[in-house]
Amino acid sequence: MELFGLDDLIYGLGIDPTNDQLDTLFFEFERDFIVSPFTFKGYQVKIALDFSTVDGFEDYPETFVHLITRKGKRNVRVFDRHRANKIHWIRCILEHHDDEEITYFEYPEEDETIREYYWYKDADFLVIMERITPDYIIVTSFHVDDARNRRYFEQKEAWYRNQI
């Protein structure tokens, strides 16, 4: 799949997905990360397959749930239709990480781990990876949905550009 061919997965996906919609989202995740695992920069991409503890999503793997939900009030994870509807973009962005449309930068987290950011700015979608020897894990991905979030990631990118 090419970056320019990416579109939302489910037309009209609402804030409260049906079981069929969740199954469609999971099918894409399963196809991209379980059935046909892949390597990224020469390393295996790993995902957490333990069942989620997020209320309402206990039948799904932890990484899948993390990719379709976001922190809401009181840090409770809630379904994020914009993030979920682009779940099939993650592998495509990683496979095209060297394309000029993908902006790359690194940023050290509070625990001193270095996270790698792959930002498809034209579509406001970001994938965050972390190198866990000997593999990579998908930390998260999401739709950059407002000016505050955009500034936040632009500041991280600027910090990285000033370091290199």
C-alpha positions as CSV (number, residue, x, y, z in Angstrom):
1,M,0.0,0.0,0.0
2,E,1.2,3.5,-0.8
3,L,1.0,6.5,1.5
4,F,-1.1,8.4,-1.0
5,G,-3.7,5.7,-1.1
6,L,-4.5,5.8,2.6
7,D,-8.0,6.6,3.7
8,D,-10.2,6.0,6.7
9,L,-11.0,2.3,7.1
10,I,-14.7,2.6,8.1
11,Y,-16.9,5.2,6.7
12,G,-19.0,6.9,9.4
13,L,-17.2,5.3,12.3
14,G,-18.7,6.9,15.4
15,I,-17.6,7.3,19.0
16,D,-19.2,4.1,20.1
17,P,-18.2,1.3,17.7
18,T,-20.3,-1.7,17.1
19,N,-18.9,-5.2,17.6
20,D,-18.7,-5.6,13.8
21,Q,-16.7,-2.4,13.5
22,L,-14.3,-3.5,16.3
23,D,-13.9,-6.8,14.4
24,T,-13.1,-5.0,11.2
25,L,-10.5,-2.9,13.0
26,F,-9.0,-6.0,14.7
27,F,-8.9,-7.8,11.4
28,E,-6.6,-5.1,10.0
29,F,-4.4,-5.1,13.1
30,E,-4.3,-8.9,13.0
31,R,-3.4,-9.0,9.3
32,D,-0.6,-6.4,9.7
33,F,1.0,-7.5,13.0
34,I,0.0,-11.0,13.9
35,V,-0.6,-13.0,10.7
36,S,2.2,-11.4,8.7
37,P,4.7,-9.9,11.2
38,F,7.3,-7.7,9.7
39,T,10.8,-6.3,10.2
40,F,11.5,-2.6,10.6
41,K,15.1,-1.4,10.0
42,G,16.1,-5.0,10.2
43,Y,14.4,-5.8,13.5
44,Q,11.2,-7.6,14.3
45,V,8.2,-5.5,15.2
46,K,6.7,-6.8,18.5
47,I,3.3,-6.2,19.9
48,A,1.7,-7.1,23.3
49,L,-0.8,-9.9,22.7
50,D,-1.9,-10.2,26.4
51,F,-5.5,-9.4,26.8
52,S,-6.3,-5.8,27.6
53,T,-7.6,-4.7,31.0
54,V,-9.4,-1.7,29.5
55,D,-13.1,-1.9,30.3
56,G,-15.1,-3.0,27.3
57,F,-12.0,-4.2,25.4
58,E,-11.0,-7.3,27.4
59,D,-11.3,-9.6,24.5
60,Y,-8.6,-7.8,22.5
61,P,-4.8,-7.7,22.7
62,E,-3.2,-4.9,24.7
63,T,-1.4,-3.3,21.7
64,F,-4.6,-3.3,19.6
65,V,-6.6,-1.6,22.3
66,H,-3.8,1.0,22.9
67,L,-3.9,1.8,19.2
68,I,-7.7,2.4,19.0
69,T,-8.1,4.2,22.4
70,R,-6.7,7.3,24.1
71,K,-6.5,8.7,27.6
72,G,-9.7,10.4,28.6
73,K,-10.9,11.9,31.8
74,R,-9.1,10.6,34.9
75,N,-6.7,8.7,32.5
76,V,-9.4,6.2,31.6
77,R,-8.8,4.9,28.1
78,V,-11.7,5.7,25.7
79,F,-12.3,4.8,22.1
80,D,-10.8,7.2,19.6
81,R,-12.4,6.9,16.2
82,H,-9.8,9.0,14.4
83,R,-7.0,7.0,15.7
84,A,-8.8,3.7,15.2
85,N,-9.9,4.5,11.7
86,K,-6.3,4.7,10.7
87,I,-5.0,1.5,12.3
88,H,-4.1,0.2,8.8
89,W,-1.9,3.2,8.2
90,I,0.7,2.2,10.8
91,R,2.5,-0.6,8.9
92,C,2.3,1.5,5.7
93,I,4.0,4.5,7.4
94,L,6.7,2.3,8.9
95,E,7.3,0.6,5.6
96,H,7.7,4.0,3.9
97,H,9.6,5.6,6.8
98,D,12.3,6.8,4.4
99,D,9.9,8.6,2.1
100,E,10.1,12.4,2.1
101,E,6.4,12.6,3.3
102,I,7.4,11.0,6.6
103,T,9.1,13.2,9.1
104,Y,11.4,11.4,11.5
105,F,12.7,12.5,14.9
106,E,13.7,11.1,18.2
107,Y,12.9,12.3,21.7
108,P,14.1,11.1,25.1
109,E,11.3,10.2,27.5
110,E,11.3,11.0,31.2
111,D,12.6,7.5,32.0
112,E,15.5,8.2,29.5
113,T,14.2,5.8,26.8
114,I,14.5,7.1,23.3
115,R,11.4,7.0,21.2
116,E,11.3,7.3,17.5
117,Y,8.5,9.4,15.9
118,Y,7.3,8.9,12.3
119,W,4.9,11.7,11.4
120,Y,2.9,11.7,8.2
121,K,2.3,15.4,8.5
122,D,0.1,15.8,5.4
123,A,-2.4,13.4,7.0
124,D,-1.8,14.5,10.6
125,F,-0.9,10.9,11.7
126,L,2.0,9.9,13.9
127,V,3.5,6.5,14.8
128,I,5.8,6.2,17.8
129,M,8.3,3.3,18.1
130,E,10.8,2.2,20.7
131,R,13.8,0.0,20.2
132,I,13.7,-2.8,22.8
133,T,16.7,-5.0,22.2
134,P,16.6,-7.1,20.1
135,D,13.4,-5.8,18.5
136,Y,11.1,-2.8,18.1
137,I,7.8,-2.2,19.7
138,I,4.9,0.0,18.6
139,V,4.4,2.4,21.5
140,T,1.4,4.1,20.0
141,S,0.0,6.0,17.1
142,F,-2.6,8.7,16.7
143,H,-4.2,11.4,14.8
144,V,-2.7,14.8,15.5
145,D,-6.1,16.5,15.9
146,D,-5.5,20.0,17.1
147,A,-3.1,22.9,17.1
148,R,-1.9,22.2,20.6
149,N,-0.9,18.7,19.8
150,R,0.8,19.8,16.6
151,R,2.8,22.4,18.5
152,Y,3.8,19.8,21.1
153,F,5.2,17.5,18.5
154,E,6.8,20.3,16.5
155,Q,8.7,21.3,19.7
156,K,9.9,17.7,20.1
157,E,11.0,17.7,16.4
158,A,12.7,21.0,16.8
159,W,14.6,19.8,19.9
160,Y,15.8,16.8,17.9
161,R,16.9,18.9,14.9
162,N,18.9,21.1,17.3
163,Q,20.7,18.0,18.6
164,I,21.9,16.6,15.3
